[in-house]
Amino acid sequence: MMKKIFLLTILVCFGHIVHGQEENIQKVQIVKDSSFEATFPKGKNEIRLNALSFLIVEDLNIFYERILNKSSSLGLSMFINAGEENTLTERKFAVNPYYRFYFYNSKEYGARGFFVEGFSSFASVKNESLQVSLGMTIGQKWVTTKGFSFELFVGLARYITDTALEAHAPIGVAIGKRF
């Protein structure tokens, strides 16, 4: 008998608790907030300098990038061997057109973040005529709200023309400005 009274008391209390809760429905309206987007630079052009090659081997490596949309861009870089003879590169001068694809998430968008790049290179190599190579680069780019950029990259390219050299590896730490 005690079991039945105890069970009945628990059921009545539980029913009272469940019945005592009110339905509280709130309507949520999603509003597009453009203040977050306004904090990022609106420019479609960017100029960068490979500070690593400039400081280590006195090479001048300048990049121009035209942003097509939030996930891709086209660019052109120019390499000038401004230093003395060195063992790191046999290249004297090069022009490198490239296409870059950015992988992004909610925090990384607008031609920044992790990227993969396909490029070609038209270079004057020591003691040889014009040489052509094709390659890939991977890297990471950060852009401040003021439009300053910082980029780390590494790549590998193979010469497709007849040359004693087989490949070259672009690496760098580039700094620049988006406008």
FIFI-306847 format. One record per atom (N, C-alpha, C): residue in one letter; y, x, z. Coordinates in steps of 0.02 Angstrom, whole numbers, plus 32768, in hexadecimal, padded with zeros to 4 digits. Layout:
REM residues N
AYXZ/...
This chain:
REM residues 179
M7FC580298000/M800080008000/M803F802C8000/M803D80618028/M8076808F802C/M808580AF7FE7/K804E80BD7FC3/K805780DB7F80/K807D80AB7F52/K806C806C7F55/K808C803B7F29/K80D680327F3A/I80E680317F7A/I812C802A7F8F/I815480687F7A/F813780A27F83/F815980E17F6F/F816480E37F24/L813080D17EFD/L813680D17EB4/L816A809E7E9E/L816A80627EBD/L819A802F7EAB/L81E280457EBB/T81EC80687EF2/T822E80817F05/T824780B47ED3/I821C80E17EBE/I822F81157E8C/I824180F47E4A/L821A80C37E34/L822880A17DF5/L826B807C7DF7/V8279805A7E2F/V82B880357E36/V82F380667E36/C82EC809E7E5A/C832280D07E5C/C832E80EF7E17/F82F881007DF6/F82FD811E7DB3/F831D80EE7D82/G830880AF7D85/G8325807B7D5A/G836F80717D68/H838280747DA7/H83C8806C7DBA/H83F280A77DA0/I83D680E57DA4/I83FA81207D8C/I8403811C7D40/V83CF810B7D1D/V83D281067CD4/V840380CF7CC0/H840080967CE1/H842C805F7CD0/H8474806D7CE4/G847E80987D16/G84C180A77D2F/G84EA80D47D02/Q84C980F67CD3/Q84EE81227CA7/Q850F80FA7C70/E854E810A7C64/E857380E77C31/E856E810C7BEE/E857280E77BBA/E857581077B79/E85BC811C7B6C/N85C4815C7B61/N860781777B55/N860881957B0F/I862181717AE0/I862281877A9B/I8669819F7A8B/Q866C81DC7A72/Q86AD81F77A5F/Q86AC82047A14/K86E281F279F5/K86E981FD79AE/K8707824379A4/V86E7826B797A/V86FD82AF796C/V871582B27924/Q875182CB791A/Q876C82D178D7/Q8771831B78C6/I8755832F788D/I875883757877/I8795837E784B/V87BE83AD7860/V87FC83BB783C/V87F984027823/K880B840C77E5/K880D845077CA/K8849847477E8/D883A84AD7808/D886F84D57828/D887D851177FC/S88B5851277DD/S88C6854977B0/S88E6858477D4/S88F1857E7815/S891085B5783A/S88E385F3783B/F88A085E8783C/F88718621783A/F8875864577F7/E8878861E77C1/E887C863C777E/E88BF86607773/A88F386487793/A893586667789/A893A86AB77A8/T890D86BD77D6/T891086FE77F7/T88F5873677CB/F88D487257794/F88B987597769/F88E68764772D/P88EA87A17714/P891687B076DC/P89038788769E/K89368773767A/K892C87497640/K8929877175FF/G893587B27601/G893987DA75C5/G88F887DC759E/K88FD87E3755D/K88C387E97531/K88B988307518/N88E4885E752B/N88E088A47515/N88D988D27551/E88B789097545/E88AF893A757C/E88AD8980755F/I88CF89AE7581/I88CF89F5756F/I88B18A1B75AA/R88828A4A759D/R88638A7175D2/R885F8ABA75BE/L885A8AE675F0/L88508B2D75E8/L88138B41760F/N87E68B6775F0/N87AB8B817613/N87C18BBC763D/A87CE8BAF767D/A87E78BE376AA/A87B38C1976B7/L87748C0776B6/L873F8C3876C3/L873E8C6F768F/S873E8C5C764F/S873C8C8F761A/S877D8CB77618/F87B48C967628/F87F58CB97628/F87F78CEF765E/L87DE8CDF7699/L87E18D0D76D1/L87AD8D4576CE/I87718D3676B4/I873B8D6776B5/I873D8D96767A/V87428D7C763E/V873E8DA77602/V877B8DA475D5/E87B28D8975ED/E87F08D8575C9/E87EB8D617586/D87C18D2E7583/D87BC8D037549/D87E98CC77553/L88038CAD751C/L882C8C71751F/L88048C387501/N87F58C077529/N87CD8BCE7513/N87F48B8E7525/I88118B6E74F2/I883C8B3374FC/I88198AF674DF/F881E8ABE7503/F87FE8A7F74EF/F88328A4974E6/Y88298A2074B1/Y884E89E274A9/Y881A89AB74A6/E8825897574CC/E87F6893D74CC/E881C88FC74C2/R880388D37495/R882088917488/R87EE885E74A2/I8803883674D3/I87D8880574F3/I87D587C774C8/L879987B474B3/L878F87797489/L8789873A74B2/N8761873D74E7/N875987057516/N874187227558/K872D86F77587/K871C871075C9/K86DD873A75CB/S86B6873A7595/S867887607597/S86718794755F/S86A2879D7535/S869A87CF7500/S86DD87ED74EB/S86D8882874CD/S8714884A74B4/S8700887A747D/L8733888E7457/L872C88C17424/L875A88FB7438/G874789377425/G8771896E7437/G876A89A97408/L879689D97413/L87968A1773EC/L87A88A4F741C/S87818A84741C/S87928ABD7445/S879B8AFA7418/M87C28B287431/M87CF8B66740C/M87C38BA1743B/F879D8BD07422/F878B8C0C7449/F87A98C497427/I87CD8C72744D/I87E88CB17433/I87D48CE87463/N87B28D1B7449/N87A08D547472/N87DD8D817477/A88028D7C74AE/A88408DA174B6/A88378DE374DA/G87FA8DEF74F3/G87EE8E2C751A/G87D18E6474F1/E87BE8E977514/E879E8ED274F4/E87568EBF74E2/E87348EED74C1/E86ED8EE274B2/E86C88ED474F3/N869F8EA174F4/N86788E937530/N86318E7F751D/T86068E80754E/T85BF8E707542/T85B08E267549/L85DF8DFE7563/L85D28DB7756D/L85D68D8E752E/T85FF8DA274FF/T86048D7C74C1/T860F8DAA7485/E85F18D98744E/E85FB8DBB740F/E862C8D9673E3/R86448D5E73FB/R86708D3373D4/R86B88D4C73D8/K86DB8D4A73A0/K87228D5D739D/K874F8D1F739F/F873B8CEC7379/F87628CAF7373/F87328C767364/A87408C3B7380/A87158C017371/A873D8BC07377/V872B8B90734E/V87458B4C7351/V87098B1F735B/N870D8AF3738E/N86D28ACB73A1/N86E38A8173A7/P86D38A597375/P86DB8A10737D/P86A189F573A8/Y86B089C173D1/Y867B89A573FA/Y8683895A7405/Y864B893A7417/Y864A88F4742C/Y862C88F47472/R864B88CF749F/R863688CF74E5/R8629888774FC/F85F0887F751F/F85DF883E753B/F85DE88447587/Y8603881875A9/Y8607881875F2/Y85DA87E2760F/F85B587F57642/F858D87C67669/F85B787B476A5/Y85BD877476B5/Y85EB876076E9/Y85CD87297714/N85EA8720774F/N85DA86E77779/N861C86CB7793/S861A86A377C8/S8657868277DF/S868D86B377F7/K867986EF780A/K86AA87207822/K86BF875077EB/E8697875677B7/E86A587867782/E86AA87617740/Y86E6875A7727/Y86EF873B76E7/Y872E875776C7/G87378748768A/G8773875E7668/G876F87A67652/A873987B9762F/A873087FD7614/A87338831764C/R870A8826767E/R8703885676B4/R86BE884D76D3/G86A8887D76FB/G8666887A7718/G863688A776F2/F85F5889976F8/F85C288C076D6/F85C488B2768B/F85BC88E77662/F85BE88DD7619/F858A890975F6/V857B88F375B9/V85518919758A/V857A891E754A/E85788959752C/E85A2896674F2/E8578898674BB/G8583896F747E/G856689907443/G859F89B2741E/F859489F07409/F85CA8A1573E8/F85B08A4173B0/S85DE8A537385/S85D08A867352/S86048ABD735C/S85F48AF77343/S86228B2F734A/S86278B557309/F86648B6472F4/F86718B8C72B9/F86938BCB72D2/A866D8C0372D1/A86858C3F72F4/A86848C7C72C8/S86B48CA872D7/S86B58CEB72BB/S86938D1872ED/V86598D3272DA/V86318D5C7306/V863A8DA572F2/K86398DD07323/K86438E197318/K86198E3372DE/N863B8E5472AE/N861C8E747274/N85F88E447245/E86058E037249/E85E48DD4721C/E86178DA17204/S86018D7B71D2/S862D8D4671B7/S862A8D0971E5/L86468CD271CE/L86498C9471F4/L86028C7C7205/Q85F88C6B7244/Q85B78C53725B/Q85BE8C0C7276/V858A8BE3726C/V858B8B9E7282/V85528B9472B4/S85618B7072E9/S852E8B60731B/S85348B187331/L84FD8AFD734B/L84FB8AB97367/L84E18ABE73AE/G84FD8A9473DA/G84E78A99741F/G84F68A5C7449/M84E08A607488/M84EA8A2B74B9/M85088A4974F8/T85318A21751A/T854F8A357559/T854789FD758B/I853D8A0E75CB/I854089DD7600/I857489F37632/G859189C47655/G85C489D77686/G85DC899D76B0/Q860D89AC76D8/Q862C897A7705/Q867789837701/K869B894A76FC/K86E4894C76FA/K8701891F7730/W873389397752/W875889137784/W87A0890D776B/V87BF88D37774/V880488C87760/V882A88AA779B/T886288C877AD/T888A88AE77E4/T88B4887277CD/T88D2885077FD/T88FC881777EC/T893B882C77C6/K894D886B77CB/K8988888677A7/K897588A07762/G8935889E7750/G892088B2770E/G890888FA7708/F8904891F773E/F88EA8963773B/F889E8961773A/S8880898C7711/S8837898A770A/S881989CD771E/F87DC89C97736/F87B48A037749/F876E89F7772E/E87518A29770D/E87128A1F76EA/E86E58A5B76F2/L86A58A4E76FE/L86718A8276FE/L86418A7176C5/F862D8AA3769D/F86008A957666/F85D48AD27656/V859B8AC47638/V856E8AF87620/V854A8ADB75E2/G853F8B0675B1/G85208AEF7573/G84F78B257552/L84D88B11751B/L84B18B4074F3/L84B68B2B74AA/A84C18B5C747F/A84C78B4F7437/A849E8B827410/R84838B6C73D8/R845B8B9773AE/R847E8B9F736A/Y84818BDD7353/Y849F8BEA7311/Y84718BCF72DB/I848E8BAD72AA/I84668B927272/I84718BB97232/T849E8BE97234/T84A98C1471FB/T84868C577207/D84818C7E71D3/D845E8CBE71D7/D84898CF171FD/T84728D017239/T84958D317263/T84638D567290/A84768D9072A7/A844B8DB572D5/A84478D937319/L847B8D6C7329/L847B8D487369/L84568D067362/E84338CF27396/E840F8CB37393/E84338C7973B5/A84568C8873ED/A84748C517413/A84B08C6A743B/H84D68C3B7454/H850C8C4A7483/H850F8C1174B6/A85288C2174F1/A85298BF17528/A856F8BE87544/P85918BB17532/P85D38BA5754F/P85CC8B8F7598/I85F18BB075C4/I85F48B9C760A/I863E8B9E761F/G864F8B777650/G86958B7A7664/G86A98B4E769E/V86E48B5E76B5/V87088B3776E7/V874D8B2B76C7/A87588AEE76B2/A87958ADE768D/A87C48AB476B9/I88048AC376B2/I88388A9C76D3/I88688A83769E/G88838A4776A9/G88AF8A2B7676/G88D889F1768D/K88F589CE765C/K89228996766A/K8917895F7637/R890F8922764F/R890988E77624/R894F88C8761C/F895E88B575DF/F89A0889675D1/F8999885F759E/
